[in-house]
């Protein structure tokens, strides 16, 4: 039986051809929609005549030149301004105060610390102050010391006085002069050992020597060290007590080298501590170390702090604030939040009219509280954006087309 002859059209494989045609159609559609979208974006993003005028003639006194290709103005719809919370403040003259905040430590005023030492050798027989932390007044008894040297000097003094009276009765002037010299020498030694004028007068009147010497507090303050015990023998010059007067204390603080030019001797400071919330302490800078700590890059500054109720204790940490007037007169300034610092440039957006903002790169000085002094690039009366400037900067980066599209999107959402 004869087989039918196969058709050549049936023998052709159509799958590759179909895939090729489908790919061409898809590519054509993508090219069409891309072209249409690009043309629409260019139409939406084209600047109007007023914007072109700003770009071709930038405002005078706008500071440093802006980056190439960066739009000179940004326009936002009124509803975008309201929803974004954009707020402006004027460029104006203000009295600026720079403030340094640091941490300090309270310590003793070395000029108000006294060491009570033994002026004569002997044995400690009694302690009136037998532990540290005791508050004493000037002249309070601290201890009693038995000293054979003191006893013999008193007897020598009384003997010289008796001999002087006897020689005077005999009329021997030379002998009287000699005994007077002996009495004066003994009296001087008693003075050097801390015997007071009243004690010597009592010795002369009664003729009775004192077996013990009472050691008195030289100042009013707190006993911060005690180095003796009852029954202990001491030598001349041995330290017995250390007393600190705390009505004025020192605060030691570290000031970084870049802030050091603001600190001067005699400058007023204020101090607070969590131990006494709401209680301010005041003082002044009394000394600035002449060398720098190379590890911390800071300088130690000493401040005298008035401490009338002794609320500040040595060893406490305190917060130190130094306020320094900037320039001594009103300075052209802007709020520090107006400046966008990218690390390469500092940008401020100036409001040209409602909804229109121009980026300016002014020169500003170091921060003083909430403000920055303006060195150049801005004029008095201009209004700068202080909140919402990040949004404006993002629109400036995206370009006018994106800005218009964003505004339209917000408008559409508002309409719904």
C-alpha positions as CSV (number, residue, x, y, z in Angstrom):
1,X,0.0,0.0,0.0
2,X,1.5,3.4,-1.0
3,X,2.3,5.9,1.8
4,X,1.0,9.5,1.5
5,X,3.7,12.1,0.7
6,X,4.5,14.3,3.7
7,X,3.8,18.1,3.3
8,X,7.0,20.3,3.5
9,X,5.1,23.0,5.5
10,X,4.3,20.5,8.3
11,X,8.0,19.5,8.5
12,X,9.0,23.0,9.5
13,X,9.6,23.6,13.3
14,X,7.6,26.8,14.2
15,X,8.5,27.2,17.9
16,X,11.8,29.3,17.4
17,X,10.0,31.6,15.0
18,X,7.2,32.2,17.5
19,X,9.6,33.0,20.3
20,X,11.5,35.5,18.1
21,X,8.3,37.3,17.1
22,X,7.1,37.5,20.7
23,X,10.5,38.9,21.9
24,X,10.3,41.6,19.2
25,X,6.8,42.6,20.4
26,X,7.8,42.8,24.0
27,X,10.9,44.9,23.2
28,X,8.8,47.3,21.1
29,X,6.3,47.7,23.9
30,X,9.0,48.5,26.5
31,X,10.6,51.0,24.2
32,X,7.3,52.7,23.6
33,X,6.4,53.0,27.3
34,X,9.9,54.2,28.2
35,X,9.8,56.9,25.6
36,X,6.4,58.1,26.7
37,X,7.4,58.2,30.4
38,X,10.7,60.0,29.7
39,X,8.9,62.6,27.7
40,X,6.3,63.1,30.5
41,X,9.1,63.4,33.1
42,X,10.9,66.0,31.1
43,X,7.6,67.9,30.6
44,X,6.8,67.9,34.3
45,X,10.4,68.7,35.4
46,X,11.0,71.6,33.1
47,X,11.6,74.8,35.1
48,X,9.3,77.8,34.5
49,X,10.6,81.2,33.4
50,X,10.9,82.5,37.0
51,X,13.0,79.5,38.0
52,X,15.2,79.9,34.9
53,X,15.7,83.6,35.8
54,X,16.9,82.5,39.3
55,X,19.3,80.0,37.8
56,X,20.7,82.4,35.3
57,X,20.9,85.3,37.8
58,X,21.5,83.9,41.3
59,X,20.9,86.2,44.3
60,X,23.8,88.5,45.3
61,X,25.4,87.9,48.6
62,X,24.3,84.2,48.7
63,X,27.6,83.0,50.1
64,X,30.0,80.5,48.4
65,X,29.3,79.0,45.0
66,X,27.0,76.0,45.0
67,X,27.9,72.6,43.5
68,X,27.7,72.4,39.7
69,X,24.4,71.0,38.5
70,X,22.6,71.8,41.9
71,X,19.3,73.6,41.4
72,X,19.4,77.1,42.8
73,X,15.9,77.1,44.1
74,X,13.4,74.5,45.3
75,X,9.6,75.0,45.0
76,X,7.1,73.2,47.2
77,X,3.3,73.4,47.0
78,X,1.7,75.2,50.0
79,X,0.2,71.9,51.3
80,X,3.6,70.3,51.2
81,X,5.0,73.2,53.3
82,X,2.2,72.8,55.9
83,X,2.4,69.0,56.1
84,X,6.2,69.0,56.3
85,X,6.2,71.5,59.2
86,X,8.7,73.8,57.5
87,X,9.4,76.7,59.7
88,X,11.7,79.7,59.2
89,X,13.4,82.3,61.5
90,X,15.1,85.6,60.6
91,X,18.8,86.3,60.3
92,X,19.3,88.9,63.0
93,X,21.8,90.3,65.6
94,X,21.8,88.5,68.9
95,X,24.0,88.5,72.0
96,X,25.6,85.1,71.9
97,X,27.1,83.2,74.8
98,X,29.3,80.1,74.4
99,X,28.9,77.5,77.1
100,X,31.5,74.9,78.1
101,X,30.2,71.9,79.9
102,X,32.5,69.4,81.6
103,X,32.8,67.2,84.6
104,X,34.9,68.2,87.7
105,X,36.0,66.7,90.9
106,X,35.8,68.4,94.3
107,X,39.0,68.4,96.4
108,X,40.5,70.4,99.3
109,X,41.8,73.9,98.8
110,X,45.5,73.4,99.6
111,X,45.7,76.9,101.0
112,X,43.2,76.0,103.6
113,X,44.8,72.8,104.9
114,X,47.0,72.9,108.0
115,X,49.2,70.2,109.5
116,X,49.4,70.1,113.3
117,X,52.9,68.9,114.3
118,X,54.7,68.3,117.5
119,X,56.8,71.4,118.4
120,X,58.6,69.5,121.1
121,X,59.3,65.8,121.7
122,X,57.4,64.0,124.3
123,X,54.6,61.5,125.1
124,X,51.0,61.8,124.1
125,X,49.0,61.4,127.3
126,X,45.6,62.5,126.2
127,X,43.6,62.9,123.0
128,X,40.7,65.3,122.9
129,X,40.1,64.5,119.2
130,X,40.6,60.8,118.7
131,X,39.1,60.2,115.3
132,X,38.9,61.8,111.9
133,X,35.9,63.8,110.6
134,X,35.5,65.8,113.8
135,X,34.8,69.5,113.2
136,X,36.9,71.8,115.4
137,X,37.2,75.5,116.0
138,X,40.3,77.6,116.1
139,X,41.9,77.2,119.5
140,X,40.2,74.0,120.4
141,X,42.3,71.5,122.4
142,X,43.4,68.5,120.4
143,X,45.8,66.6,122.6
144,X,48.0,66.9,125.7
145,X,51.7,66.2,125.5
146,X,54.1,65.4,128.4
147,X,57.6,66.8,127.5
148,X,60.7,66.7,129.8
149,X,62.2,69.5,127.7
150,X,59.2,71.7,128.3
151,X,59.3,71.0,132.0
152,X,63.0,71.9,132.3
153,X,62.7,75.1,130.2
154,X,59.8,76.3,132.4
155,X,62.0,75.7,135.5
156,X,64.9,77.4,133.9
157,X,62.7,80.4,133.1
158,X,61.4,80.6,136.7
159,X,64.9,80.3,138.1
160,X,66.1,83.2,135.8
161,X,63.3,85.4,137.0
162,X,64.2,84.6,140.7
163,X,67.9,85.2,140.1
164,X,67.1,88.6,138.5
165,X,65.1,89.7,141.5
166,X,67.9,88.7,143.9
167,X,70.6,90.3,141.8
168,X,68.6,93.5,141.6
169,X,68.3,93.5,145.4
170,X,72.1,93.2,145.7
171,X,72.5,96.0,143.2
172,X,74.7,94.0,140.8
173,X,73.8,95.4,137.4
174,X,76.0,93.0,135.4
175,X,74.4,90.0,137.1
176,X,70.9,91.4,136.5
177,X,71.7,91.9,132.8
178,X,73.0,88.3,132.6
179,X,69.9,86.9,134.2
180,X,67.6,88.9,132.0
181,X,69.3,87.4,129.0
182,X,68.8,83.9,130.4
183,X,65.1,84.6,131.1
184,X,64.5,86.0,127.6
185,X,66.2,83.0,126.0
186,X,64.0,80.6,128.0
187,X,60.9,82.7,127.3
188,X,61.7,82.6,123.5
189,X,62.0,78.8,123.6
190,X,58.6,78.5,125.2
191,X,57.1,80.7,122.5
192,X,58.6,78.6,119.8
193,X,57.1,75.5,121.4
194,X,53.7,76.9,121.2
195,X,53.2,78.2,124.7
196,X,51.0,81.2,124.6
197,X,51.4,84.6,126.2
198,X,48.6,83.9,128.6
199,X,50.2,80.6,129.7
200,X,53.6,82.3,130.3
201,X,51.9,85.1,132.3
202,X,50.2,82.4,134.4
203,X,53.5,80.6,134.9
204,X,55.1,83.9,136.1
205,X,52.2,84.6,138.5
206,X,51.8,81.2,140.0
207,X,55.4,80.0,139.8
208,X,54.1,76.5,139.1
209,X,55.4,74.7,136.0
210,X,53.0,72.8,133.8
211,X,53.9,69.1,133.2
212,X,51.8,68.9,130.0
213,X,51.5,71.0,127.0
214,X,48.1,71.3,125.3
215,X,48.1,71.3,121.5
216,X,45.5,73.6,120.0
217,X,43.8,73.7,116.6
218,X,45.3,76.4,114.4
219,X,42.2,76.9,112.2
220,X,38.5,76.0,112.1
221,X,37.7,73.0,110.0
222,X,37.5,69.2,109.7
223,X,40.1,66.8,111.0
224,X,40.9,64.8,107.9
225,X,43.9,62.9,109.2
226,X,45.0,61.7,112.7
227,X,48.4,60.1,113.0
228,X,48.8,59.6,116.8
229,X,47.5,57.4,119.6
230,X,47.5,57.9,123.4
231,X,50.8,56.7,124.9
232,X,52.7,57.3,121.7
233,X,56.1,59.1,121.8
234,X,56.6,61.7,119.2
235,X,59.6,63.7,118.1
236,X,59.9,67.4,117.2
237,X,58.3,68.0,113.8
238,X,56.2,64.7,113.7
239,X,52.7,65.4,112.1
240,X,49.9,64.8,114.6
241,X,46.7,66.0,112.8
242,X,45.7,67.5,109.4
243,X,42.8,69.9,109.4
244,X,41.0,71.2,106.3
245,X,38.8,74.3,106.1
246,X,35.9,73.5,103.7
247,X,34.1,76.9,103.3
248,X,36.0,77.1,100.0
249,X,36.9,74.1,98.0
250,X,38.6,73.4,94.7
251,X,36.9,71.9,91.6
252,X,39.3,70.3,89.1
253,X,38.0,69.9,85.6
254,X,39.5,69.0,82.2
255,X,39.1,71.4,79.3
256,X,39.8,70.2,75.8
257,X,42.5,72.1,73.9
258,X,40.0,73.5,71.3
259,X,38.0,75.2,74.1
260,X,41.0,76.4,76.0
261,X,41.0,79.9,74.4
262,X,37.6,80.5,76.0
263,X,38.9,80.0,79.6
264,X,40.5,82.8,81.5
265,X,41.7,83.2,85.1
266,X,39.0,85.0,87.1
267,X,36.2,83.8,84.9
268,X,32.9,82.9,86.7
269,X,31.7,79.3,86.8
270,X,28.6,77.5,88.1
271,X,28.5,74.0,89.5
272,X,25.7,71.6,90.1
273,X,25.7,68.1,91.6
274,X,23.1,65.4,91.7
275,X,23.6,65.2,95.5
276,X,22.1,68.7,95.9
277,X,19.6,69.1,93.0
278,X,18.5,72.6,92.5
279,X,21.3,74.1,94.6
280,X,23.7,76.2,92.5
281,X,27.3,76.8,93.5
282,X,29.4,79.6,92.1
283,X,33.1,80.2,91.9
284,X,35.8,81.4,89.6
285,X,38.7,80.0,87.6
286,X,41.8,80.4,89.8
287,X,44.5,78.5,87.9
288,X,45.1,76.9,84.5
289,X,47.8,74.2,84.2
290,X,50.7,75.3,82.0
291,X,50.9,71.9,80.3
292,X,48.6,69.6,78.2
293,X,47.7,66.0,79.0
294,X,48.9,64.2,75.8
295,X,46.6,61.2,76.4
296,X,43.3,63.1,76.8
297,X,44.3,66.3,74.9
298,X,43.0,68.4,77.7
299,X,44.3,70.9,80.3
300,X,43.5,70.7,84.0
301,X,41.7,73.9,85.2
302,X,41.2,74.7,88.9
303,X,38.3,76.6,90.2
304,X,37.6,78.1,93.7
305,X,34.1,77.2,94.7
306,X,32.2,78.9,97.7
307,X,30.9,76.1,99.9
308,X,29.2,77.9,102.9
309,X,27.2,74.9,104.2
310,X,29.9,72.4,103.4
311,X,27.5,70.5,101.1
312,X,30.3,69.8,98.6
313,X,32.5,67.0,99.8
314,X,36.0,66.3,98.6
315,X,35.8,63.4,96.1
316,X,32.4,64.4,94.7
317,X,31.9,64.6,90.9
318,X,30.1,67.8,89.8
319,X,28.9,69.3,86.5
320,X,30.8,72.4,85.6
321,X,29.5,75.2,83.3
322,X,31.5,78.1,82.0
323,X,29.6,80.8,80.1
324,X,31.6,83.0,77.8
325,X,30.1,86.1,75.9
326,X,30.8,85.8,72.2
327,X,32.4,89.0,70.8
328,X,31.1,91.3,73.6
329,X,28.4,92.8,71.4
330,X,25.4,91.6,69.3
331,X,26.5,89.3,66.5
332,X,24.7,88.4,63.2
333,X,23.5,84.8,63.8
334,X,21.1,82.0,62.8
335,X,19.8,79.0,64.7
336,X,22.1,76.1,64.5
337,X,19.3,73.9,63.2
338,X,19.3,76.0,60.0
339,X,22.6,74.5,58.9
340,X,22.9,71.2,57.1
341,X,26.5,70.0,57.5
342,X,27.4,67.3,55.0
343,X,31.0,67.2,56.2
344,X,32.1,68.8,52.9
345,X,29.9,71.9,52.9
346,X,27.4,73.7,55.1
347,X,24.1,74.6,53.4
348,X,21.3,77.0,54.6
349,X,18.0,77.3,52.8
350,X,16.8,80.9,52.5
351,X,13.1,81.6,51.9
352,X,12.8,83.7,48.8
353,X,9.0,83.8,48.9
354,X,6.3,81.4,50.2
355,X,7.2,77.9,49.1
356,X,10.4,78.9,47.3
357,X,13.8,78.2,48.9
358,X,17.3,78.9,47.7
359,X,20.4,77.0,49.1
360,X,23.2,79.2,50.3
361,X,26.6,78.2,51.7
362,X,27.5,80.8,54.3
363,X,30.6,80.9,56.5
364,X,29.6,80.4,60.2
365,X,31.6,80.5,63.4
366,X,31.6,78.0,66.3
367,X,28.3,77.2,68.0
368,X,27.2,79.5,70.8
369,X,24.2,77.9,72.6
370,X,21.3,77.6,70.1
371,X,22.9,79.8,67.5
372,X,25.8,80.1,65.1
373,X,27.5,83.4,64.3
374,X,27.4,84.3,60.6
375,X,30.7,85.4,59.2
376,X,29.5,86.0,55.6
377,X,26.9,84.8,53.1
378,X,23.7,86.0,54.8
379,X,22.1,89.4,55.5
380,X,20.0,90.7,58.3
381,X,16.3,90.2,57.7
382,X,16.6,87.1,55.5
383,X,14.6,84.1,56.7
384,X,16.2,80.7,56.9
385,X,14.6,77.3,57.2
386,X,15.1,75.9,60.7
387,X,12.8,72.8,60.6
388,X,12.1,70.8,57.5
389,X,15.3,71.7,55.7
390,X,16.2,68.0,55.3
391,X,13.0,67.6,53.1
392,X,13.9,70.6,51.1
393,X,17.5,69.3,50.6
394,X,16.2,65.9,49.5
395,X,14.0,67.6,46.9
396,X,16.9,69.7,45.8
397,X,19.0,66.6,45.3
398,X,16.3,64.8,43.4
399,X,15.6,67.8,41.1
400,X,12.7,69.9,40.1
401,X,10.8,67.0,38.4
402,X,10.9,64.9,41.5
403,X,9.9,67.9,43.6
404,X,6.9,68.6,41.4
405,X,5.9,64.9,41.4
406,X,6.2,64.7,45.2
407,X,4.1,67.8,45.6
408,X,1.5,66.4,43.2
409,X,1.4,63.1,45.1
410,X,0.8,64.9,48.4
411,X,-1.8,67.0,46.7
412,X,-3.6,64.0,45.3
413,X,-3.5,62.3,48.8
414,X,-4.9,65.5,50.3
415,X,-7.7,65.5,47.7
416,X,-8.7,62.0,48.5
